């Protein structure tokens, strides 16, 4: 019976495409159930296809496949919602993105996003071809090689930038404060992402740099924290500059290292599954050492979750520049042909209730500058280090003062007991 109804609807669709418009009420009912558009809209789409196939100069020698037509229509439909993070991906694109999440792929090594119809560099990865060439957060990509990419979506631009390792690509960008287009010739490489590195800034301050949030990043951070504490760290600097984000679950686990339970982030959306409260896991808590977190315009998504949670929970001071403001949740809905749709289902809110998306986080202490491999020349890092030293020294002084007060109370209590003893 179910097959019969679908068959009737299919016949109705054929009749429609051939120009017949006489459909019974029963046929229309079945047709409406399976059709994504009404009759008039489908007829318009049929007309467009017929006109192009009949008159476009190359249509007979370079025909478009049914799959390309379908995927093109789906991209257009998704784009109509004007959300740069809700997007359709073809089977091949989805496979490429799965490869990227494994942490090894060919390209330039930078996060790219879309805002206000512009394709922006969110952040170049540390020691990547993009960083070495000089690309910076919020550079607007307008041309790749000789082809303008104005009006393209971020996925199209990413595919254009990628290629075989060893090949070159020229990227043209618009940069704030520059009067002319800037061009960068970059050689593509196999990008192998190491998400965590660390060292001691001095005898008493540990430094942990996160480049992105992958499945095992939290374990790498745990090892880093354990090691710097063994080396005598009395405070920590967590560097999230130019970290374009990654996995939500990873960011929550990393917050658990520094927070002894409590709210990390809340997501709010239309569906019940989109409304979640993510809590720090008390069993994963490791340290209460004083902290400073470094952020800048390249800190986005999961980076903003961590920075926002540590800020709102009075666990760390934020130093640097305002973050990017990418605070939304995307869920992948796989489709039957191997393609998929990433849909923005919710937005992030920090423990105090502030929204991150399109707003970003403002640091407690604003320091202009850029990351520098020469630590002594990194003004933001030096200020963060100074704030950590100030915090742990202040904590030590408060502890000493408390101990002195306790000792005095004990002495006073003992003196009173002696006095009472004499009176007896």
SVG drawing of the C-alpha trace seen along z (x, -y; Angstrom):
<svg xmlns="http://www.w3.org/2000/svg" viewBox="-10 -53 74 55">
<polyline fill="none" stroke="black" stroke-width="0.4" points="0.0,0.0 2.8,-2.4 4.6,-1.6 1.4,-2.2 1.0,-5.7 4.6,-6.6 4.2,-5.3 1.1,-7.4 3.0,-10.5 5.9,-9.7 3.5,-9.4 2.0,-12.8 5.5,-14.3 6.1,-13.0 2.8,-14.4 3.7,-17.7 7.1,-17.8 5.5,-17.1 3.1,-19.9 0.0,-18.1 -1.6,-19.8 -4.7,-17.7 -4.2,-15.8 -6.8,-14.3 -7.1,-15.2 -5.7,-11.8 -2.7,-12.2 -2.0,-15.7 -2.2,-14.5 0.5,-11.8 2.5,-14.3 2.5,-16.9 3.7,-14.3 7.0,-13.5 7.7,-16.8 9.9,-19.4 8.2,-22.2 4.7,-23.0 3.7,-22.3 4.4,-25.8 7.9,-25.8 8.8,-22.4 7.5,-23.5 9.8,-26.5 12.8,-24.3 11.8,-22.1 11.6,-25.1 15.1,-26.3 16.6,-22.9 14.9,-22.6 16.1,-26.1 19.7,-25.6 19.9,-22.1 18.3,-23.5 20.2,-26.7 23.4,-26.9 26.3,-26.9 28.2,-23.9 25.2,-21.9 25.3,-19.3 29.1,-18.6 29.4,-19.2 26.2,-18.0 25.6,-18.3 25.0,-15.0 21.9,-14.4 23.9,-14.3 25.5,-17.7 22.1,-19.2 20.7,-17.8 23.6,-18.8 23.6,-22.3 19.9,-22.7 20.5,-21.5 23.4,-24.0 21.1,-26.8 18.3,-25.8 20.7,-25.6 22.2,-29.0 18.8,-30.6 18.8,-30.6 21.9,-32.9 23.7,-31.1 27.4,-30.6 27.7,-27.6 24.7,-25.7 26.0,-24.1 25.6,-21.2 28.6,-18.9 29.0,-16.4 30.2,-12.8 33.8,-13.7 33.8,-16.9 32.5,-15.0 35.3,-12.4 37.9,-15.2 36.6,-16.8 36.8,-13.4 40.4,-13.2 41.0,-16.7 39.6,-15.8 42.2,-12.9 44.8,-15.7 46.6,-15.1 45.9,-16.7 47.4,-18.7 46.9,-22.4 48.0,-25.8 47.3,-25.3 44.6,-27.8 41.0,-28.0 38.7,-29.8 35.2,-31.2 32.4,-33.2 30.9,-36.4 28.7,-39.0 29.3,-37.4 33.1,-37.7 35.5,-34.8 37.9,-35.5 41.0,-33.8 40.0,-32.9 43.5,-31.9 46.7,-30.5 48.0,-27.4 51.3,-27.6 54.3,-26.9 52.1,-26.3 52.7,-27.6 49.9,-30.2 51.6,-31.5 55.1,-31.6 53.7,-33.4 52.3,-36.2 48.5,-35.6 46.7,-37.0 43.3,-36.6 40.5,-38.5 42.3,-38.8 39.5,-38.7 40.3,-36.3 39.1,-37.8 41.2,-36.0 42.9,-32.6 45.5,-32.5 43.7,-34.4 40.2,-33.6 38.0,-35.9 36.3,-34.1 34.0,-37.0 30.5,-35.6 31.8,-32.0 31.1,-30.1 33.8,-29.0 33.7,-25.4 34.3,-26.4 37.3,-28.6 38.8,-25.8 38.6,-23.4 40.3,-25.9 43.1,-26.5 43.9,-22.8 46.0,-20.8 48.9,-18.5 51.7,-19.0 54.6,-20.9 52.3,-22.9 52.0,-26.7 48.9,-28.9 48.6,-32.7 46.2,-34.1 45.0,-37.7 43.6,-39.4 42.1,-42.6 43.5,-43.6 42.3,-46.3 44.7,-49.3 46.1,-48.4 45.2,-50.5 45.9,-47.8 45.4,-44.1 48.1,-41.9 49.2,-38.8 50.9,-35.7 52.4,-32.9 52.3,-29.8 53.6,-26.3 51.1,-23.6 52.3,-21.0 51.0,-18.0 49.5,-19.5 50.2,-17.5 48.6,-19.1 50.1,-18.9 47.4,-20.2 49.4,-20.9 52.9,-22.0 54.3,-23.3 57.3,-24.5 58.3,-26.5 58.4,-30.3 60.5,-30.6 61.1,-28.6 57.6,-29.2 55.3,-29.7 54.2,-26.9 53.1,-27.6 50.6,-25.5 49.8,-26.3 46.7,-24.7 46.4,-24.9 43.0,-23.1 40.6,-20.8 40.9,-17.2 39.7,-13.9 42.8,-13.4 43.8,-17.0 42.5,-16.8 44.9,-14.0 47.8,-15.9 46.8,-18.9 46.7,-16.7 50.2,-15.4 51.4,-19.0 49.9,-20.2 51.3,-17.2 54.8,-17.8 55.0,-21.6 53.8,-21.1 56.6,-18.5 59.0,-21.2 57.8,-23.6 55.1,-25.7 53.2,-27.9 51.0,-29.3 49.9,-28.6 49.5,-30.5 47.0,-28.9 47.6,-30.2 44.5,-30.0 45.6,-32.6 44.9,-31.7 43.1,-28.6 40.1,-28.2 38.3,-25.6 37.4,-22.0 35.4,-19.5 32.9,-20.7 33.5,-17.5 37.2,-18.2 36.8,-21.8 34.5,-20.5 37.1,-17.9 39.9,-20.5 37.8,-22.8 37.4,-19.9 41.1,-19.9 40.9,-23.4 37.4,-23.5 36.2,-21.3 32.8,-20.6 30.1,-23.2 28.8,-24.6 31.2,-25.0 28.8,-26.0 25.2,-26.0 23.7,-25.5 20.3,-26.9 18.3,-26.1 14.8,-25.3 14.8,-21.5 15.0,-19.7 18.2,-18.0 19.9,-21.3 19.3,-22.6 22.2,-21.2 24.2,-22.1 27.7,-20.8 29.3,-20.4 32.9,-19.9 33.8,-16.4 35.0,-16.6 36.9,-13.3 39.1,-15.0 40.0,-18.0 43.8,-18.4 44.8,-21.9 43.8,-25.2 47.0,-27.0 46.5,-30.7 45.9,-31.1 45.9,-33.6 44.4,-32.7 45.6,-34.4 43.0,-35.1 43.0,-37.2 40.9,-37.6 41.9,-34.1 40.4,-32.5 37.1,-30.9 34.5,-28.3 35.9,-25.8 38.6,-28.3 35.9,-30.8 34.1,-28.1 37.2,-27.4 38.1,-31.1 34.5,-32.1 34.1,-29.3 37.4,-30.1 36.6,-33.8 33.0,-33.5 34.0,-31.0 36.7,-33.4 39.3,-30.8 41.5,-32.9 42.2,-36.4 41.9,-36.9 44.7,-38.8 45.1,-39.9 42.5,-41.0 38.8,-40.3 38.0,-36.8 36.5,-36.0 32.9,-35.4 32.0,-32.0 29.7,-30.5 27.3,-28.2 26.7,-24.4 26.7,-22.5 25.4,-19.0 26.0,-16.8 22.9,-15.1 24.1,-12.4 22.1,-11.9 21.4,-8.6 23.8,-9.2 26.8,-9.8 26.5,-13.6 25.4,-15.6 24.2,-18.8 25.8,-20.7 23.1,-22.6 23.4,-25.2 21.1,-23.9 22.1,-26.1 24.3,-28.9 26.8,-28.8 26.3,-30.7 29.0,-31.1 28.2,-30.2 27.1,-33.8 24.7,-33.7 26.6,-35.8 26.3,-34.8 29.5,-34.3 28.2,-34.1 29.0,-37.3 30.0,-39.0 33.2,-37.4 34.9,-37.7 36.6,-40.9 39.8,-40.3 40.1,-41.6 43.4,-43.1 43.7,-44.3 47.2,-44.0 47.8,-44.7 50.3,-42.5 50.9,-39.2 52.3,-35.8 56.1,-35.8 58.4,-32.9 60.8,-35.1 59.1,-35.0 60.8,-38.2 59.2,-40.1 55.7,-38.7 54.0,-41.6 50.8,-39.6 52.5,-36.6 54.8,-38.7 51.7,-40.5 49.9,-37.2 53.0,-35.8 53.2,-38.9 49.5,-38.6 50.1,-34.9 53.0,-35.8 51.0,-38.6 48.1,-36.2 50.2,-33.5 52.3,-35.9 49.1,-37.6 47.6,-34.1 50.8,-33.3 50.7,-36.6 47.1,-36.0 47.9,-32.5 50.8,-33.8 48.6,-36.5 46.0,-33.9 48.6,-31.6 49.9,-34.6 46.4,-35.4 45.7,-31.8 49.0,-31.7 48.0,-34.9 44.5,-33.4 46.1,-30.3 48.5,-32.3 45.7,-34.5 43.6,-31.5 46.5,-29.9 47.0,-33.1 43.4,-33.2 43.5,-29.6 46.6,-30.4 44.9,-33.4 41.8,-31.4 44.1,-28.8 45.7,-31.4 42.3,-32.8 41.3,-29.3"/>
</svg>
